[in-house]
Amino acid sequence: METMIEKPKLAEVKVSGMAEHLIGSEILKIAGEVNEKIRKGEKIYNFTVGDFDSNIFPLPEELKNDIIEAYQHNQTNYPPSDGVLALRQAVSRYLFATSELTYSPSDEIIIAGGARPIIYSAYRALIDPGDYVLYPVPSWNNNHYISLTAARAIEVEASAANNFMPAAEDIKPHIGKVTLISLCSPQNPTGTMFTHKGLHDICQLILEENYRRGAEGLKPVYLLYDQVYYQLTFAGTTHYNPVTMFPEMRNYTVFVDGISKFLAATGVRVGWSMGNKQIIDKMKSIIGHVGAWAPKAEQVAVAKYLDNIPHVTKFLGRFKENLYERLEEFYKGFTQLKEEGFKVNAIRPQGAIYLTVNLELAGMKTAKGDTLTDSESVMRYLLDEANVALVPFYAFGASGKSPWFRLSVGTAKVNEIPDVINRLRIALQQLKA
């Protein structure tokens, strides 16, 4: 009788602790479910992803032609790790023209493949494992960068009373132990902005803490300031930045910026950062090691386009008018629904491409007898009954009980907005307390 020889067991596939616990984008997950419905032939009004329908909002024609020309001239090899010099110079000139910010193109500006590598490299350059990072909720993706860098999060709950912008008094109890404060204005997901006093008080708090740390030889508090939407601000609003407000903030501020939003160029992948040259140099090394450069042809084209400020200004004027028209029409629509007695509301748009809407529907029953229990169930109800897709604030770190949602207008057609509002009206009429 033969003896059975047991085969040795191969090791199971295991990944790192970071990868094991890293979750995908909640926003993209929701958008994926919506796109699956669209693929199956359903008519869905999709206002989820912070992107543009390029058939509604195309690239500036001059920029598109410049990109094609750059490829025709074989600009297809590796760019410098900190970006094509001509683009860094153009960015430097453009920043001064639009913000009165002065940064050297030689060592204080870096180019990357959009804003995400900029944010990641800033986290990596400034944060050691276990360091504290403070950011407001709701906010975009900070929780994921915390996971990627093994940092510890301090989440500050922002409120509708302050247009979902964090205040200095929210930050002050934690200022003694944070290494990085991550802020965005105009804010994603809310489209709201810092007032002069709001940002002034936060910068003053950071500087006071850094005077204390300077006397003790400690690592300072840094500010990651995402202003990628700063050129998409509307009448009656003003964008403020920390360095123009307080020159002393220059060494402690790392900016996040780029063309993705203000040129409707999310897929072109050209972003940049400005900051202290020692920090920018380390970010350059990180971006270089992961190969997160913007394509060279696009860099060459953007350099040429930014240097033609009249073209940029002309494009921005039309673009902002079109965005604001959509935001305002939705705002009026939600205001009308509120006046009709439905439990909805909205915050008047200030900037970016987002409208913040309130749907106080939890606890209500559908025509099928189901009870809406949280923002996810509200989201799915509106998707199924009104064919309208919004993103709940829980996708940005807020509580699942939050009644607030983001509506992105990058895919909105003006002539369809009345139908969207009416579909919402019909869905709301079917609910019972």
C-alpha positions in Angstrom: 0.0 0.0 0.0 1.4 3.4 -1.1 1.9 6.0 1.5 0.3 9.4 0.7 2.8 12.2 0.9 1.2 15.4 1.9 2.3 18.3 -0.3 3.8 21.3 1.4 1.4 24.2 1.7 2.3 27.3 -0.2 2.2 30.6 1.6 -1.0 32.6 1.2 -1.0 35.9 -0.6 -0.7 38.7 2.0 -0.3 42.4 1.5 1.1 45.2 3.7 -0.9 46.5 6.6 -1.3 49.8 4.9 -2.7 48.2 1.7 -4.9 45.8 3.7 -6.7 48.7 5.4 -6.7 51.2 2.6 -10.1 51.8 1.1 -11.0 53.0 -2.3 -12.6 56.4 -3.0 -16.1 56.5 -1.7 -17.0 59.0 -4.4 -15.7 56.9 -7.3 -17.6 53.9 -5.8 -20.8 55.8 -5.9 -20.0 57.1 -9.4 -19.3 53.6 -10.5 -22.7 52.4 -9.4 -24.3 55.3 -11.2 -22.3 54.6 -14.4 -23.4 51.0 -14.3 -27.1 52.1 -14.4 -26.3 54.4 -17.3 -24.6 51.5 -19.1 -27.7 49.5 -18.8 -29.7 52.2 -20.5 -31.2 54.2 -17.6 -31.4 58.0 -17.9 -29.5 59.2 -14.9 -28.8 62.8 -14.0 -25.3 62.2 -12.7 -24.0 65.0 -10.4 -21.5 62.9 -8.5 -17.9 63.2 -9.7 -16.1 66.6 -9.5 -15.3 66.4 -13.3 -16.6 67.9 -16.5 -18.5 66.5 -19.4 -16.0 67.7 -22.0 -18.7 67.9 -24.6 -20.4 70.6 -22.4 -17.2 72.1 -21.1 -14.4 71.5 -23.6 -10.7 72.5 -23.2 -9.8 76.0 -24.4 -9.4 75.6 -28.1 -6.0 77.3 -28.1 -4.7 74.9 -25.4 -6.0 71.9 -27.3 -4.2 73.1 -30.4 -1.0 73.8 -28.4 -1.0 70.2 -27.0 -1.4 68.8 -30.5 1.4 71.0 -31.8 3.7 69.8 -29.0 3.1 66.2 -29.9 3.7 67.0 -33.6 7.1 68.5 -32.5 7.9 65.2 -30.7 7.8 66.6 -27.2 7.4 63.0 -25.9 10.5 62.2 -23.8 11.0 62.5 -20.1 10.4 66.0 -18.6 12.7 67.3 -15.8 11.7 65.9 -12.5 10.5 69.3 -11.2 8.8 70.2 -14.5 9.7 71.9 -17.8 11.4 75.2 -17.0 9.2 77.1 -19.4 6.2 76.0 -17.5 7.6 76.8 -14.1 8.4 80.3 -15.4 4.9 80.7 -16.9 3.3 79.5 -13.6 5.5 82.0 -11.7 4.4 84.9 -13.9 0.7 83.7 -13.8 0.7 83.5 -10.0 2.0 87.0 -9.7 -0.5 88.3 -12.2 -3.5 86.7 -10.6 -2.5 86.5 -6.9 0.5 88.8 -6.4 2.4 85.7 -5.2 6.1 85.7 -6.0 7.8 82.2 -6.2 11.0 81.5 -8.0 10.7 79.1 -10.9 14.1 77.7 -10.3 13.6 76.1 -6.8 10.2 77.1 -5.3 7.8 75.7 -7.9 7.2 72.0 -8.9 5.1 70.5 -11.6 3.3 67.2 -11.3 0.6 65.0 -12.9 -2.3 66.9 -11.4 -3.0 67.9 -7.8 -3.0 64.3 -6.3 0.8 63.7 -6.6 1.3 67.2 -5.1 -0.8 66.4 -2.1 0.8 63.0 -1.6 4.3 64.3 -1.9 3.6 67.1 0.5 2.3 64.6 3.0 5.3 62.4 2.5 7.8 65.4 2.7 6.3 66.8 5.9 4.8 63.9 7.9 6.6 61.1 9.9 4.5 58.1 10.9 2.5 58.9 13.9 2.4 62.7 13.3 -0.9 64.4 13.6 -2.7 65.9 10.6 -5.7 68.1 11.2 -8.4 68.7 8.6 -12.0 69.5 8.5 -14.8 67.2 7.7 -16.3 67.2 5.2 -13.2 67.5 3.1 -11.8 65.7 0.1 -9.5 62.6 0.5 -7.5 63.6 3.5 -8.5 60.4 5.2 -6.9 58.4 2.4 -3.6 60.4 2.6 -3.6 59.7 6.3 -3.6 56.0 5.6 -0.9 56.2 2.9 1.5 58.0 5.2 0.7 56.3 8.6 -0.2 59.6 10.1 -2.8 60.2 12.8 -5.9 62.2 12.0 -7.5 65.0 13.9 -10.9 65.6 12.3 -12.6 68.9 13.0 -16.3 68.9 12.4 -17.2 71.9 10.3 -20.8 73.1 10.4 -23.4 74.7 8.1 -23.5 77.7 10.4 -19.9 78.5 9.2 -20.5 77.4 5.6 -18.6 74.2 6.4 -15.3 76.1 6.7 -13.2 75.3 9.9 -12.6 78.2 12.3 -9.5 79.0 14.4 -11.4 78.1 17.6 -12.0 74.6 16.2 -8.3 74.2 15.6 -6.9 75.9 18.7 -7.4 73.0 21.2 -5.2 70.7 18.9 -2.6 73.2 17.7 0.0 72.1 20.2 0.4 68.6 18.7 -0.3 68.9 15.0 2.3 68.8 12.3 0.1 69.6 9.3 -3.2 71.4 8.8 -4.8 70.6 5.5 -7.3 73.2 4.2 -9.0 73.9 0.9 -10.7 77.1 -0.4 -12.9 77.1 -2.3 -13.8 73.9 -0.6 -14.4 70.5 -2.0 -17.2 69.3 -1.4 -19.0 72.5 -0.4 -18.0 75.2 -2.9 -17.8 77.6 0.1 -14.8 79.8 0.9 -12.8 81.3 3.8 -13.6 84.8 4.8 -10.7 87.2 5.3 -11.2 86.9 9.1 -11.6 83.1 9.0 -8.3 82.5 7.3 -6.5 85.4 9.1 -7.3 83.9 12.5 -6.1 80.4 11.5 -2.8 81.8 10.1 -2.3 83.9 13.2 -2.8 80.7 15.3 -0.2 78.8 13.3 2.3 81.7 13.5 1.8 82.0 17.3 2.4 78.2 17.7 5.5 78.4 15.4 7.0 81.2 17.5 6.6 78.9 20.5 8.1 75.9 18.7 11.0 78.1 17.3 12.0 79.0 20.8 12.1 75.3 21.7 13.7 74.0 18.5 10.7 72.0 17.5 9.3 71.0 14.1 6.8 73.7 13.0 3.2 73.4 12.1 2.7 73.4 8.3 -0.3 74.4 6.2 -1.2 72.5 3.1 -3.4 75.0 1.2 -5.4 73.6 -1.7 -6.5 76.4 -3.9 -7.1 74.5 -7.1 -10.5 76.1 -7.4 -9.4 79.7 -6.6 -10.1 81.1 -10.0 -13.6 79.7 -10.0 -15.1 82.2 -7.6 -18.3 84.2 -8.2 -19.6 87.7 -7.8 -19.4 89.0 -4.3 -16.7 86.5 -3.2 -13.0 86.9 -2.8 -10.3 84.3 -2.6 -7.7 84.8 0.1 -4.3 83.0 0.5 -2.1 82.7 3.6 1.1 84.1 2.1 -0.4 87.3 0.7 -2.1 87.8 4.0 0.9 87.0 6.2 4.3 87.0 4.5 5.6 85.1 7.6 3.5 82.1 6.4 5.7 81.7 3.4 8.0 79.1 5.0 5.1 77.1 6.4 2.7 77.0 3.5 2.6 74.5 0.7 0.2 75.3 -2.1 -1.8 72.9 -4.2 -2.8 74.2 -7.6 -3.1 73.4 -11.3 -5.2 73.6 -14.5 -7.6 70.7 -13.8 -10.5 72.8 -12.7 -10.1 76.4 -14.0 -9.4 75.2 -17.5 -11.8 72.2 -17.5 -8.7 70.1 -17.9 -9.1 67.3 -15.4 -7.7 64.7 -17.8 -4.7 66.7 -19.0 -3.0 66.2 -15.6 -0.9 69.3 -15.0 -0.7 70.5 -11.5 1.8 72.5 -9.5 2.9 73.5 -6.0 4.7 76.4 -4.6 6.5 76.6 -1.3 9.7 76.8 0.7 12.6 75.6 -1.6 13.7 72.9 1.0 10.3 71.4 1.0 9.8 71.7 -2.7 13.2 70.0 -3.3 12.1 67.0 -1.2 8.7 66.8 -3.0 10.6 66.8 -6.3 12.5 63.7 -5.2 9.4 61.9 -4.1 7.5 62.7 -7.3 10.5 61.7 -9.3 10.8 58.3 -7.6 7.1 57.5 -8.2 7.2 58.9 -11.8 4.3 61.2 -11.2 5.3 63.8 -13.8 2.9 65.6 -16.0 3.4 64.5 -19.7 6.0 66.7 -21.4 3.9 67.7 -24.4 1.1 68.9 -22.1 3.6 70.9 -20.0 5.0 72.6 -23.1 1.5 73.5 -24.2 0.3 74.8 -20.9 3.4 77.0 -20.6 2.5 78.6 -23.9 -1.1 79.0 -23.0 -0.6 80.5 -19.6 1.7 83.2 -21.0 -1.3 84.4 -23.1 -3.2 85.9 -20.3 -5.8 87.6 -22.5 -6.8 84.2 -23.9 -7.0 82.7 -20.4 -9.1 85.6 -19.1 -11.5 85.4 -22.0 -12.0 81.7 -21.5 -12.4 82.0 -17.7 -15.0 84.7 -18.2 -17.3 82.5 -20.3 -16.5 79.4 -18.3 -17.4 81.0 -14.9 -20.6 82.4 -16.4 -21.7 79.0 -17.5 -20.8 77.3 -14.2 -22.5 80.0 -12.2 -25.7 79.9 -14.3 -26.0 76.2 -13.5 -25.2 76.6 -9.8 -27.7 79.4 -9.5 -30.4 77.6 -11.3 -30.0 74.6 -9.0 -29.9 76.9 -6.0 -33.2 78.6 -7.1 -34.7 75.1 -7.7 -33.9 73.9 -4.2 -35.1 77.2 -2.7 -38.4 76.8 -4.6 -38.8 73.2 -3.2 -38.1 74.5 0.3 -40.8 77.2 -0.2 -43.2 74.5 -1.3 -42.8 72.9 2.1 -40.3 70.1 1.3 -37.5 69.4 3.8 -34.7 70.6 1.6 -32.3 73.6 1.5 -29.1 74.8 -0.2 -26.2 77.1 0.5 -25.8 79.9 -2.1 -22.8 79.0 -4.4 -19.6 80.9 -3.7 -17.0 79.1 -5.8 -15.8 75.8 -7.4 -18.4 73.6 -9.3 -20.4 72.4 -6.3 -23.7 73.2 -4.6 -24.2 72.1 -1.1 -27.7 70.8 -0.6 -29.6 69.7 2.5 -32.1 66.8 2.4 -33.7 66.3 5.8 -35.4 63.1 4.8 -34.2 60.5 7.3 -37.1 59.0 9.2 -39.5 59.4 6.3 -41.2 56.5 4.6 -41.3 55.7 0.9 -44.4 54.6 -1.1 -43.1 51.0 -0.7 -43.1 51.4 3.1 -39.4 51.5 3.6 -37.9 54.0 6.0 -35.1 56.2 5.0 -32.6 55.8 7.8 -29.4 57.7 6.8 -27.8 59.7 4.0 -27.0 56.6 2.0 -30.6 55.4 1.9 -31.6 58.9 0.9 -29.0 58.9 -1.9 -30.3 55.5 -3.2 -33.9 56.6 -3.0 -33.3 59.7 -5.1 -31.2 57.6 -7.5 -34.0 55.0 -7.9 -37.1 57.3 -7.8 -35.8 60.5 -9.4 -32.9 59.2 -11.4 -30.8 61.9 -9.7 -27.3 61.1 -8.4 -25.7 63.1 -5.6 -22.8 62.4 -3.2 -23.6 62.3 0.6 -21.2 64.1 2.8 -20.3 60.8 4.5 -18.1 60.2 1.4 -16.1 63.2 2.6 -15.7 62.0 6.2 -18.9 63.3 7.7 -21.4 61.2 9.7 -23.7 58.9 7.8 -26.5 60.7 9.5 -25.5 64.1 8.0 -28.3 65.4 5.8 -25.9 67.3 3.5 -25.0 66.4 -0.1 -22.7 67.6 -2.9 -24.1 68.4 -6.3 -21.5 68.9 -9.0 -22.5 70.8 -12.1 -19.7 69.8 -14.4 -22.1 67.5 -16.3 -25.2 69.7 -16.0 -27.1 71.0 -19.0 -29.0 74.1 -18.3 -32.1 73.1 -20.2 -32.4 69.9 -18.1 -32.3 71.5 -14.7 -36.1 72.2 -14.5 -36.7 68.5 -15.2 -34.2 67.5 -12.5 -36.0 69.8 -10.0 -39.4 68.4 -11.0 -38.1 64.8 -10.7 -37.0 65.6 -7.2 -40.3 67.2 -6.4 -42.2 64.1 -7.5 -39.9 61.9 -5.4 -40.3 64.1 -2.4 -44.1 64.1 -2.8 -44.1 60.3 -2.4 -42.5 60.5 1.0 -44.5 60.4 4.2 -43.4 61.4 7.7 
